[in-house]
Amino acid sequence: MRSLNNRFKAGQTVSIKETGEAVTILKSQYVKNMKRYSYIVKEHPGTFFFEEELQSQD
């Protein structure tokens, strides 16, 4: 069953955990076979990130 509880919304500013770089979410997509969300960010449109690779900025 698909979960509709993705952590980040389009337009939200988050940071990449590995680098600490601040990025803006362009869109999210549910990856059915992996049962999790992937995100495309404005600063790296050719790369996608999973939720566990991003963290919200407080």
Secondary structure, DSSP 4 states (H G I P E B T S, - for coil): ------S--TT-EEEETTT--EEEEEEEEEETTTTEEEEEETTEEEEEEEGGGEEE--
